Amino acid sequence: MISRKTIFSLLLALLLAGCIKAYTLRVINPCDAYLAGQASAPSTVVMNTEGRAVEIPCNSWFLRQPRAVQAWCMLDGLLVVIFLISASADWKRRRSL
């Protein structure tokens, strides 16, 4: 039997991942041309963080996101870990029956 904790952690992780994806599709990305292979596009983007201008490479998706999105991504990762631990415990419990 699959526990409620396993099911809810999976559903919350999928919902949060979908919301993050929807947010990133809605936001204008200055690195789209570079990631599409356009050679004349700049390979870095300048981000303002806490009053400082920081140059971030376009290949670093996580670093180019606002802190709120970074926090949501970490929470999503935590939910995936909780799901995997719960699923393995359910699997072990089922095998012992």
Number of C-alpha atoms within 10 A of each C-alpha: 7 13 11 10 13 20 14 13 21 21 15 15 22 15 13 18 17 12 13 17 11 11 11 13 10 9 8 8 13 15 18 12 15 16 14 9 9 11 10 8 14 14 17 17 15 14 16 9 10 7 7 9 11 13 13 15 15 21 13 10 10 12 14 20 14 11 12 9 16 15 12 15 17 12 15 21 15 14 21 19 15 17 21 15 13 20 19 13 15 16 13 11 12 11 8 7 5
